[in-house]
């Protein structure tokens, strides 16, 4: 049988997703149970050990399929982008009511009551899905408790039209490998979040995005071939072309979402990483 990408297919030698029964060999297959991410941000790790390297993050309201739970750790697959990994069982619940709104701000605060002087009791990231039961003044009440500012929300199904503008709002957010929020994110998460707010689904990692997002653009090094919003890829890296003097990317040089002249970025990556542009994709 052909090898499957285990980032996107829940398969181990001892256990696998029942949907893969004809594609992989495993000692046992399970259907898995659908659960909801019940906290603002939950870690998604490569191995079942707290404090180990992130491969991604799960956001409030996201659905996951749980294939195994052991010692407080759940082996899951996101139903948003298909990514597989280990998260904390305590971050999940069985509340599958349909969300009514999505956080459209880069993040918002959760308050215990709808008053301006109330202390924040949590942070909800961009693209978190929530169920709103009502409003009072400038605040929306969540079905799960707490209040958030209505101006930080968008109704489900209401999207933005400019991924570049969304990405620019995240300028200055710290760089975190595997992160997927304004509190810390990596290069492909910046692209994924910006596209998600514009109703464009994208897979999680840069190599996946390079193979699937938009259409390829022939690029031989001439900046004039690029347009605003083009995604430019190197092996293991991606950013968003805005203008010749403004290339936006989450990167480890700045340890943040930052912009620089495109030619400078190309030169730096070629010198420091020995990598040339591998592809350009256009939506």
Secondary structure, DSSP 4 states (H G I P E B T S, - for coil): -PPP-TTTS-B-SS-EEGGGTTT---S-EE--EEEEE-SSEEEEESSSSTTS-EEEEEETT-EEEEEEEETTEEEEEETTT--EEEEEGGGEE---PPP-EEE-SSEEEEESSSSTTSPEEEEEETT-EE-EEEEETTEEEETTS-EEEGGGEEETT---S-HHHHHHHTTTPBB-TT-EETTEE-HHHHHHHHHHTTT----SSHHHHHHHSSEE---SS-GGG--TT-EEEETTEEEEEEETTEEEEEETTTTEEEEE-HHHHHHHHHHHH-----EEEE-
